[in-house]
Amino acid sequence: MPPLPGNSSVTLGLPQGAVLSCLLFSITIDDIEIAIQKVPGLSCLFFTNDVIIWAPGSNIRSLEDVLNISLLNFATWNNTNKREVTVEKTVSQLFTLSTKQHVFNPKCKGPS
């Protein structure tokens, strides 16, 4: 059946602004925490459609490696579930008490 005039057909994803979109998003993203936390020591937090991933530690290189593995799991989940990440809105942040300058650059190199 063709869509009614003024309506559009959604074949992938969720329609923005639709009444059920928030609930459906919560249901579909529920298992992403499992994908992210396959790596021990990581935690994640969700707020609407934002995901925060963090890991405590004292070795910057180890933290970066752990986060890279988690980001790969995240990218795999996104690919499997046909989701996209807005790279322009994605940031990484290092919080430390050290006064030394650190190079910290986790990368999400997932399946394409």
SULGIZI-V726902 format. One record per backbone hydrogen bond with DSSP energy under -0.5 kcal/mol. NH is the residue of the N-H (numbers start at 0). CO is the residue of the C=O. If there is no record, write none. Layout:
BEGIN
nh->NH co->CO
nh->NH co->CO
END
This chain:
BEGIN
nh->6 co->3
nh->10 co->8
nh->17 co->14
nh->20 co->17
nh->21 co->17
nh->23 co->19
nh->24 co->20
nh->25 co->21
nh->26 co->22
nh->27 co->23
nh->28 co->24
nh->29 co->25
nh->29 co->26
nh->31 co->28
nh->32 co->29
nh->34 co->30
nh->35 co->31
nh->36 co->32
nh->37 co->34
nh->38 co->35
nh->39 co->37
nh->41 co->38
nh->42 co->53
nh->44 co->51
nh->46 co->49
nh->49 co->46
nh->51 co->44
nh->53 co->42
nh->55 co->40
nh->59 co->57
nh->62 co->58
nh->63 co->59
nh->64 co->60
nh->65 co->61
nh->66 co->62
nh->67 co->63
nh->68 co->64
nh->69 co->65
nh->70 co->66
nh->71 co->67
nh->72 co->68
nh->73 co->69
nh->74 co->70
nh->75 co->71
nh->76 co->72
nh->77 co->73
nh->78 co->74
nh->79 co->75
nh->80 co->76
nh->81 co->78
nh->82 co->77
nh->86 co->84
nh->88 co->85
nh->89 co->86
nh->94 co->92
nh->95 co->93
nh->103 co->101
nh->108 co->106
nh->109 co->107
END
